[in-house]
Amino acid sequence: MTDKKPTIWDEIRRISDELELKVHLASMDARDRWQTLKPRVKALEEKMEEKTAQASARVVEELNNVGALIRELRDDVVARAK
């Protein structure tokens, strides 16, 4: 059996789905930040579908950038919910 490690994309999708559920409880700032990030996640998804076999350096860079922003937003939403 092959042990498949989660990729950056898997983490971005998981956190995005999590944020979609939590954002209605979040502050207006978090909602605005999520609305800004949401189209970037969709665009990345489309790029990933196009370049599944050979993701370009630009796509990988964007994955890292969006991943960092999404993790930061998730952490802020969780911190404010406490």
C-alpha positions in Angstrom: 0.0 0.0 0.0 1.3 3.4 -1.0 1.5 6.0 1.8 0.4 9.3 0.1 1.6 12.4 1.8 -0.6 15.5 1.7 0.6 18.2 -0.7 0.6 21.9 -0.2 -2.5 21.9 -2.5 -4.3 19.4 -0.3 -3.6 21.6 2.7 -4.8 24.7 0.9 -8.1 23.0 -0.2 -8.7 21.6 3.3 -8.1 25.0 5.0 -10.2 26.7 2.3 -13.1 24.4 3.0 -12.7 24.9 6.8 -12.6 28.7 6.3 -15.7 28.7 4.1 -17.6 27.2 7.1 -16.1 29.5 9.8 -16.0 32.8 8.0 -19.7 33.6 8.6 -18.8 33.9 12.3 -15.7 35.9 11.7 -15.1 39.6 11.8 -15.7 41.8 8.7 -11.9 42.0 8.3 -11.6 38.2 8.0 -14.6 38.1 5.6 -13.0 40.7 3.4 -9.6 38.9 3.5 -11.4 35.6 2.6 -13.3 37.2 -0.3 -9.9 38.4 -1.7 -8.3 35.0 -1.3 -11.2 33.0 -2.7 -10.7 33.9 -6.4 -7.0 33.1 -6.0 -7.8 29.6 -4.7 -10.2 29.0 -7.6 -7.6 30.2 -10.1 -5.0 28.0 -8.5 -7.3 25.0 -8.8 -7.8 25.7 -12.5 -4.0 26.0 -13.0 -3.4 22.7 -11.0 -5.9 20.9 -13.3 -4.1 22.3 -16.4 -0.6 21.5 -15.2 -1.1 18.4 -13.0 1.8 16.5 -14.4 4.3 19.4 -14.5 3.5 22.3 -12.3 5.5 25.3 -13.3 7.7 27.2 -10.9 5.2 30.1 -11.0 2.3 27.8 -9.9 4.4 26.4 -7.1 5.3 29.9 -6.0 1.6 30.9 -6.0 0.7 27.7 -4.1 3.2 28.7 -1.4 2.0 32.3 -1.3 -1.7 31.5 -1.1 -1.0 28.7 1.4 0.8 31.1 3.7 -2.1 33.6 3.4 -4.7 31.0 4.0 -2.9 29.6 7.1 -2.5 33.1 8.5 -6.2 33.9 8.0 -7.2 30.6 9.6 -5.0 31.3 12.6 -6.5 34.8 12.9 -10.1 33.5 12.7 -9.4 30.8 15.3 -7.6 33.2 17.6 -10.5 35.7 17.5 -13.1 33.0 18.1 -11.5 32.2 21.5 
